[in-house]
Amino acid sequence: MADRYRGTIYVGVTADIAARAVQHREGKGGSFTHRYGLTRLVYLERYDDITDAIAREKAVKKWNRAWKIRAIEEQNPEWHDLFDTLNM
């Protein structure tokens, strides 16, 4: 999640990305995302196994900011909100 182009970034994991994105957009997703207004879904990776997803989240959280920005911009160069592209 992000607040704007190259703004504050939050990395998380969920079994239901659409529902979790709605929570963040409504300010109910968590204190960090609420405090910084992180409502824009700018990057996602899908995994069939939650264990794999959690391992990836932990790894990405350890990345430096430049690596996170590079990953986002490889998938979403304009930092568009991907929420509307989710098949809910």
Phi and psi in radians as a Rosetta constraint file:
Dihedral C 1 N 2 CA 2 C 2 CIRCULARHARMONIC -2.543 0.35
Dihedral N 2 CA 2 C 2 N 3 CIRCULARHARMONIC 2.882 0.35
Dihedral C 2 N 3 CA 3 C 3 CIRCULARHARMONIC -1.700 0.35
Dihedral N 3 CA 3 C 3 N 4 CIRCULARHARMONIC -0.464 0.35
Dihedral C 3 N 4 CA 4 C 4 CIRCULARHARMONIC -2.926 0.35
Dihedral N 4 CA 4 C 4 N 5 CIRCULARHARMONIC 3.118 0.35
Dihedral C 4 N 5 CA 5 C 5 CIRCULARHARMONIC -0.978 0.35
Dihedral N 5 CA 5 C 5 N 6 CIRCULARHARMONIC 2.143 0.35
Dihedral C 5 N 6 CA 6 C 6 CIRCULARHARMONIC 0.948 0.35
Dihedral N 6 CA 6 C 6 N 7 CIRCULARHARMONIC 0.506 0.35
Dihedral C 6 N 7 CA 7 C 7 CIRCULARHARMONIC -1.576 0.35
Dihedral N 7 CA 7 C 7 N 8 CIRCULARHARMONIC -2.624 0.35
Dihedral C 7 N 8 CA 8 C 8 CIRCULARHARMONIC -1.196 0.35
Dihedral N 8 CA 8 C 8 N 9 CIRCULARHARMONIC 2.451 0.35
Dihedral C 8 N 9 CA 9 C 9 CIRCULARHARMONIC -2.115 0.35
Dihedral N 9 CA 9 C 9 N 10 CIRCULARHARMONIC 2.408 0.35
Dihedral C 9 N 10 CA 10 C 10 CIRCULARHARMONIC -2.170 0.35
Dihedral N 10 CA 10 C 10 N 11 CIRCULARHARMONIC 2.364 0.35
Dihedral C 10 N 11 CA 11 C 11 CIRCULARHARMONIC -1.986 0.35
Dihedral N 11 CA 11 C 11 N 12 CIRCULARHARMONIC 2.280 0.35
Dihedral C 11 N 12 CA 12 C 12 CIRCULARHARMONIC -2.602 0.35
Dihedral N 12 CA 12 C 12 N 13 CIRCULARHARMONIC 3.078 0.35
Dihedral C 12 N 13 CA 13 C 13 CIRCULARHARMONIC -2.336 0.35
Dihedral N 13 CA 13 C 13 N 14 CIRCULARHARMONIC 2.555 0.35
Dihedral C 13 N 14 CA 14 C 14 CIRCULARHARMONIC -2.734 0.35
Dihedral N 14 CA 14 C 14 N 15 CIRCULARHARMONIC 2.721 0.35
Dihedral C 14 N 15 CA 15 C 15 CIRCULARHARMONIC -1.522 0.35
Dihedral N 15 CA 15 C 15 N 16 CIRCULARHARMONIC -0.237 0.35
Dihedral C 15 N 16 CA 16 C 16 CIRCULARHARMONIC -2.389 0.35
Dihedral N 16 CA 16 C 16 N 17 CIRCULARHARMONIC 1.540 0.35
Dihedral C 16 N 17 CA 17 C 17 CIRCULARHARMONIC -1.081 0.35
Dihedral N 17 CA 17 C 17 N 18 CIRCULARHARMONIC -0.682 0.35
Dihedral C 17 N 18 CA 18 C 18 CIRCULARHARMONIC -1.111 0.35
Dihedral N 18 CA 18 C 18 N 19 CIRCULARHARMONIC -0.846 0.35
Dihedral C 18 N 19 CA 19 C 19 CIRCULARHARMONIC -1.125 0.35
Dihedral N 19 CA 19 C 19 N 20 CIRCULARHARMONIC -0.707 0.35
Dihedral C 19 N 20 CA 20 C 20 CIRCULARHARMONIC -1.179 0.35
Dihedral N 20 CA 20 C 20 N 21 CIRCULARHARMONIC -0.687 0.35
Dihedral C 20 N 21 CA 21 C 21 CIRCULARHARMONIC -1.095 0.35
Dihedral N 21 CA 21 C 21 N 22 CIRCULARHARMONIC -0.700 0.35
Dihedral C 21 N 22 CA 22 C 22 CIRCULARHARMONIC -1.071 0.35
Dihedral N 22 CA 22 C 22 N 23 CIRCULARHARMONIC -0.759 0.35
Dihedral C 22 N 23 CA 23 C 23 CIRCULARHARMONIC -1.009 0.35
Dihedral N 23 CA 23 C 23 N 24 CIRCULARHARMONIC -0.814 0.35
Dihedral C 23 N 24 CA 24 C 24 CIRCULARHARMONIC -1.106 0.35
Dihedral N 24 CA 24 C 24 N 25 CIRCULARHARMONIC -0.723 0.35
Dihedral C 24 N 25 CA 25 C 25 CIRCULARHARMONIC -1.130 0.35
Dihedral N 25 CA 25 C 25 N 26 CIRCULARHARMONIC -0.534 0.35
Dihedral C 25 N 26 CA 26 C 26 CIRCULARHARMONIC -1.568 0.35
Dihedral N 26 CA 26 C 26 N 27 CIRCULARHARMONIC 0.044 0.35
Dihedral C 26 N 27 CA 27 C 27 CIRCULARHARMONIC 1.364 0.35
Dihedral N 27 CA 27 C 27 N 28 CIRCULARHARMONIC 0.294 0.35
Dihedral C 27 N 28 CA 28 C 28 CIRCULARHARMONIC -1.957 0.35
Dihedral N 28 CA 28 C 28 N 29 CIRCULARHARMONIC 0.187 0.35
Dihedral C 28 N 29 CA 29 C 29 CIRCULARHARMONIC -1.434 0.35
Dihedral N 29 CA 29 C 29 N 30 CIRCULARHARMONIC -0.395 0.35
Dihedral C 29 N 30 CA 30 C 30 CIRCULARHARMONIC 2.754 0.35
Dihedral N 30 CA 30 C 30 N 31 CIRCULARHARMONIC 2.811 0.35
Dihedral C 30 N 31 CA 31 C 31 CIRCULARHARMONIC -1.157 0.35
Dihedral N 31 CA 31 C 31 N 32 CIRCULARHARMONIC -0.684 0.35
Dihedral C 31 N 32 CA 32 C 32 CIRCULARHARMONIC -1.144 0.35
Dihedral N 32 CA 32 C 32 N 33 CIRCULARHARMONIC -0.850 0.35
Dihedral C 32 N 33 CA 33 C 33 CIRCULARHARMONIC -1.161 0.35
Dihedral N 33 CA 33 C 33 N 34 CIRCULARHARMONIC -0.610 0.35
Dihedral C 33 N 34 CA 34 C 34 CIRCULARHARMONIC -1.183 0.35
Dihedral N 34 CA 34 C 34 N 35 CIRCULARHARMONIC -0.815 0.35
Dihedral C 34 N 35 CA 35 C 35 CIRCULARHARMONIC -1.030 0.35
Dihedral N 35 CA 35 C 35 N 36 CIRCULARHARMONIC -0.695 0.35
Dihedral C 35 N 36 CA 36 C 36 CIRCULARHARMONIC -1.748 0.35
Dihedral N 36 CA 36 C 36 N 37 CIRCULARHARMONIC 0.073 0.35
Dihedral C 36 N 37 CA 37 C 37 CIRCULARHARMONIC 1.146 0.35
Dihedral N 37 CA 37 C 37 N 38 CIRCULARHARMONIC 0.699 0.35
Dihedral C 37 N 38 CA 38 C 38 CIRCULARHARMONIC -1.486 0.35
Dihedral N 38 CA 38 C 38 N 39 CIRCULARHARMONIC 1.686 0.35
Dihedral C 38 N 39 CA 39 C 39 CIRCULARHARMONIC -2.102 0.35
Dihedral N 39 CA 39 C 39 N 40 CIRCULARHARMONIC -0.086 0.35
Dihedral C 39 N 40 CA 40 C 40 CIRCULARHARMONIC -1.751 0.35
Dihedral N 40 CA 40 C 40 N 41 CIRCULARHARMONIC 2.074 0.35
Dihedral C 40 N 41 CA 41 C 41 CIRCULARHARMONIC -1.425 0.35
Dihedral N 41 CA 41 C 41 N 42 CIRCULARHARMONIC 1.903 0.35
Dihedral C 41 N 42 CA 42 C 42 CIRCULARHARMONIC -1.930 0.35
Dihedral N 42 CA 42 C 42 N 43 CIRCULARHARMONIC -0.186 0.35
Dihedral C 42 N 43 CA 43 C 43 CIRCULARHARMONIC -2.753 0.35
Dihedral N 43 CA 43 C 43 N 44 CIRCULARHARMONIC 2.494 0.35
Dihedral C 43 N 44 CA 44 C 44 CIRCULARHARMONIC -2.704 0.35
Dihedral N 44 CA 44 C 44 N 45 CIRCULARHARMONIC 2.658 0.35
Dihedral C 44 N 45 CA 45 C 45 CIRCULARHARMONIC -2.258 0.35
Dihedral N 45 CA 45 C 45 N 46 CIRCULARHARMONIC 2.416 0.35
Dihedral C 45 N 46 CA 46 C 46 CIRCULARHARMONIC -1.870 0.35
Dihedral N 46 CA 46 C 46 N 47 CIRCULARHARMONIC 2.432 0.35
Dihedral C 46 N 47 CA 47 C 47 CIRCULARHARMONIC -2.313 0.35
Dihedral N 47 CA 47 C 47 N 48 CIRCULARHARMONIC 2.496 0.35
Dihedral C 47 N 48 CA 48 C 48 CIRCULARHARMONIC -1.353 0.35
Dihedral N 48 CA 48 C 48 N 49 CIRCULARHARMONIC -0.492 0.35
Dihedral C 48 N 49 CA 49 C 49 CIRCULARHARMONIC -1.955 0.35
Dihedral N 49 CA 49 C 49 N 50 CIRCULARHARMONIC 2.130 0.35
Dihedral C 49 N 50 CA 50 C 50 CIRCULARHARMONIC -1.076 0.35
Dihedral N 50 CA 50 C 50 N 51 CIRCULARHARMONIC -0.525 0.35
Dihedral C 50 N 51 CA 51 C 51 CIRCULARHARMONIC -1.089 0.35
Dihedral N 51 CA 51 C 51 N 52 CIRCULARHARMONIC -0.728 0.35
Dihedral C 51 N 52 CA 52 C 52 CIRCULARHARMONIC -1.139 0.35
Dihedral N 52 CA 52 C 52 N 53 CIRCULARHARMONIC -0.699 0.35
Dihedral C 52 N 53 CA 53 C 53 CIRCULARHARMONIC -1.120 0.35
Dihedral N 53 CA 53 C 53 N 54 CIRCULARHARMONIC -0.734 0.35
Dihedral C 53 N 54 CA 54 C 54 CIRCULARHARMONIC -1.149 0.35
Dihedral N 54 CA 54 C 54 N 55 CIRCULARHARMONIC -0.726 0.35
Dihedral C 54 N 55 CA 55 C 55 CIRCULARHARMONIC -1.080 0.35
Dihedral N 55 CA 55 C 55 N 56 CIRCULARHARMONIC -0.729 0.35
Dihedral C 55 N 56 CA 56 C 56 CIRCULARHARMONIC -1.151 0.35
Dihedral N 56 CA 56 C 56 N 57 CIRCULARHARMONIC -0.746 0.35
Dihedral C 56 N 57 CA 57 C 57 CIRCULARHARMONIC -1.001 0.35
Dihedral N 57 CA 57 C 57 N 58 CIRCULARHARMONIC -0.805 0.35
Dihedral C 57 N 58 CA 58 C 58 CIRCULARHARMONIC -1.082 0.35
Dihedral N 58 CA 58 C 58 N 59 CIRCULARHARMONIC -0.678 0.35
Dihedral C 58 N 59 CA 59 C 59 CIRCULARHARMONIC -1.164 0.35
Dihedral N 59 CA 59 C 59 N 60 CIRCULARHARMONIC -0.824 0.35
Dihedral C 59 N 60 CA 60 C 60 CIRCULARHARMONIC -1.127 0.35
Dihedral N 60 CA 60 C 60 N 61 CIRCULARHARMONIC -0.635 0.35
Dihedral C 60 N 61 CA 61 C 61 CIRCULARHARMONIC -1.067 0.35
Dihedral N 61 CA 61 C 61 N 62 CIRCULARHARMONIC -0.441 0.35
Dihedral C 61 N 62 CA 62 C 62 CIRCULARHARMONIC -1.476 0.35
Dihedral N 62 CA 62 C 62 N 63 CIRCULARHARMONIC -0.215 0.35
Dihedral C 62 N 63 CA 63 C 63 CIRCULARHARMONIC -1.148 0.35
Dihedral N 63 CA 63 C 63 N 64 CIRCULARHARMONIC 2.687 0.35
Dihedral C 63 N 64 CA 64 C 64 CIRCULARHARMONIC -1.360 0.35
Dihedral N 64 CA 64 C 64 N 65 CIRCULARHARMONIC 2.875 0.35
Dihedral C 64 N 65 CA 65 C 65 CIRCULARHARMONIC -1.007 0.35
Dihedral N 65 CA 65 C 65 N 66 CIRCULARHARMONIC -0.716 0.35
Dihedral C 65 N 66 CA 66 C 66 CIRCULARHARMONIC -1.056 0.35
Dihedral N 66 CA 66 C 66 N 67 CIRCULARHARMONIC -0.677 0.35
Dihedral C 66 N 67 CA 67 C 67 CIRCULARHARMONIC -1.161 0.35
Dihedral N 67 CA 67 C 67 N 68 CIRCULARHARMONIC -0.699 0.35
Dihedral C 67 N 68 CA 68 C 68 CIRCULARHARMONIC -1.135 0.35
Dihedral N 68 CA 68 C 68 N 69 CIRCULARHARMONIC -0.756 0.35
Dihedral C 68 N 69 CA 69 C 69 CIRCULARHARMONIC -1.089 0.35
Dihedral N 69 CA 69 C 69 N 70 CIRCULARHARMONIC -0.746 0.35
Dihedral C 69 N 70 CA 70 C 70 CIRCULARHARMONIC -1.052 0.35
Dihedral N 70 CA 70 C 70 N 71 CIRCULARHARMONIC -0.776 0.35
Dihedral C 70 N 71 CA 71 C 71 CIRCULARHARMONIC -1.087 0.35
Dihedral N 71 CA 71 C 71 N 72 CIRCULARHARMONIC -0.778 0.35
Dihedral C 71 N 72 CA 72 C 72 CIRCULARHARMONIC -1.055 0.35
Dihedral N 72 CA 72 C 72 N 73 CIRCULARHARMONIC -0.855 0.35
Dihedral C 72 N 73 CA 73 C 73 CIRCULARHARMONIC -1.263 0.35
Dihedral N 73 CA 73 C 73 N 74 CIRCULARHARMONIC -0.372 0.35
Dihedral C 73 N 74 CA 74 C 74 CIRCULARHARMONIC -1.196 0.35
Dihedral N 74 CA 74 C 74 N 75 CIRCULARHARMONIC -0.606 0.35
Dihedral C 74 N 75 CA 75 C 75 CIRCULARHARMONIC -1.631 0.35
Dihedral N 75 CA 75 C 75 N 76 CIRCULARHARMONIC -0.578 0.35
Dihedral C 75 N 76 CA 76 C 76 CIRCULARHARMONIC -2.551 0.35
Dihedral N 76 CA 76 C 76 N 77 CIRCULARHARMONIC 1.292 0.35
Dihedral C 76 N 77 CA 77 C 77 CIRCULARHARMONIC -1.004 0.35
Dihedral N 77 CA 77 C 77 N 78 CIRCULARHARMONIC -0.515 0.35
Dihedral C 77 N 78 CA 78 C 78 CIRCULARHARMONIC -1.647 0.35
Dihedral N 78 CA 78 C 78 N 79 CIRCULARHARMONIC 0.004 0.35
Dihedral C 78 N 79 CA 79 C 79 CIRCULARHARMONIC 1.017 0.35
Dihedral N 79 CA 79 C 79 N 80 CIRCULARHARMONIC 0.684 0.35
Dihedral C 79 N 80 CA 80 C 80 CIRCULARHARMONIC -1.166 0.35
Dihedral N 80 CA 80 C 80 N 81 CIRCULARHARMONIC 2.657 0.35
Dihedral C 80 N 81 CA 81 C 81 CIRCULARHARMONIC -1.283 0.35
Dihedral N 81 CA 81 C 81 N 82 CIRCULARHARMONIC 2.071 0.35
Dihedral C 81 N 82 CA 82 C 82 CIRCULARHARMONIC -1.521 0.35
Dihedral N 82 CA 82 C 82 N 83 CIRCULARHARMONIC 0.015 0.35
Dihedral C 82 N 83 CA 83 C 83 CIRCULARHARMONIC -0.936 0.35
Dihedral N 83 CA 83 C 83 N 84 CIRCULARHARMONIC -0.794 0.35
Dihedral C 83 N 84 CA 84 C 84 CIRCULARHARMONIC -1.212 0.35
Dihedral N 84 CA 84 C 84 N 85 CIRCULARHARMONIC -0.215 0.35
Dihedral C 84 N 85 CA 85 C 85 CIRCULARHARMONIC -1.571 0.35
Dihedral N 85 CA 85 C 85 N 86 CIRCULARHARMONIC -0.114 0.35
Dihedral C 85 N 86 CA 86 C 86 CIRCULARHARMONIC -1.262 0.35
Dihedral N 86 CA 86 C 86 N 87 CIRCULARHARMONIC 2.411 0.35
Dihedral C 86 N 87 CA 87 C 87 CIRCULARHARMONIC -1.588 0.35
Dihedral N 87 CA 87 C 87 N 88 CIRCULARHARMONIC 1.605 0.35
